Amino acid sequence: MKLLIVISCALVAVAVAAPLEPQPPQVVRYEVKQEPDGSYTFISETSDGNKREESGQLKEVLNEEGKPVKVIIVTGSYRYNDPDGNDQQITYIADQDGFHAEGPSIPKNPEVSRR
């Protein structure tokens, strides 16, 4: 009987000492503002320090044929910690010419020397 009590206590101690599963980050800020013309702003932030901000503005540009077209120009940034714990911030723009991102972890095209 004493052995059964000792084993039960040991099992309870092991269960209590077992590490808890890590909790996913919590959303601490979330804002969206949509305008009737299609423009918008968006901000989100989580408890682990990740952050994203973005805005879109409706603009009229000329297409390849020279005709005016309406597009949404998107600009924004996001911040996170990489697997090594380094703070990374990426900024970007998406417009009629495509998606363009910049940041320390984004590879750059090498300089081309012309002789």
N, C-alpha and C positions, 0 to 999 in steps of 0.2 A: 504494500500500500504506500509506504514511504517512497519507494522507487517511482511509483506512478505519479506521485505529487511532484517529485523532483524533476521528472521528465516533462511534466505539464508546465512547470514554472520555466524550464529551459526553453521550451517551444514558445511560450509567451514572450520571453525576453528576446529571442531571435526575431520574432514577428515585429515587436516594438522597435527594435534596433535597425530593421531593414530600411534602406533609404526610400524615401517617397519619390514617386515619378515626378520629374520636373513639370511644372505647370506652363502652358503656353503663354506667351505675352498677352497682356490685356490691352485693349484699345483705350487710350486715355484721352484722345481728342479725335473728333471726326466732324468735319464741317463740309457742306456742299451748298453752293449757291448757284442756281441756274437762272439765267436771264431769258426773257422771251425771244431775243434775237439769236439765241443759240450759244452765246458766250457763257462761261462758267468759271468758278474757282472751286478747288478741292484741296482739303488739308486732312491728313490723318497722321496720328502719332501713336506708338505703342509703348508699353512700359519698359521694354528693353532698349529704348532709345532710337528705334527706327522711325523715320519721318518721311513723309512724301507731301509735296506741294505741287499743284499743277493749275494752270489757267488756260483757257481757250478763248480766243477772240475771233469773231467773224470779220473777215476781210475780203475785199474784192481784188482779185489779181487777174492778169491776162494769161490765158492758156497758150498752148503752142501755136494756135491759129490766130492769136491776137485778140480773141474774144474775151470779154470780162466774165469771170466765174467767181462764185462765192466759195471760200474755203475757211476752215477754222484753223488758225495758227495756234499750236499748242506749245507752251513753254512750261518747264517745271524742273524739279530736282527731287532726288531722294537720297537718304542717308541711312547707313547701316554699318554694323561691325562685321568685318570679314572673319573667316575661320581662325585667323591669327590674332584677332582682337583689335585690328587696326580700323580706325574710323574711315569710312569711305563715303564720299559725296559725289554724286553724279548729277550733272545738269544736262538738260536736253531741250531740243526744239524739234517740232515736227511741223513741216509746212509743205507747200507745193513742190519743194525740191527734195523731200524725203525726211528721214529721221536722222538727227545728228546729236550724238552724245559726247560729253567730255568729262573727264575725271582721271584721277591718278591710276585707276585700275583699267582704264580703256586704252588698248594699244594704239600707238600713233603710227602713221605711215612714215617710213624712213625718208630722210632727205635724199633726193635724187640729184647727183651732181652731173651737170652737163658740161662736156668739154669740147 
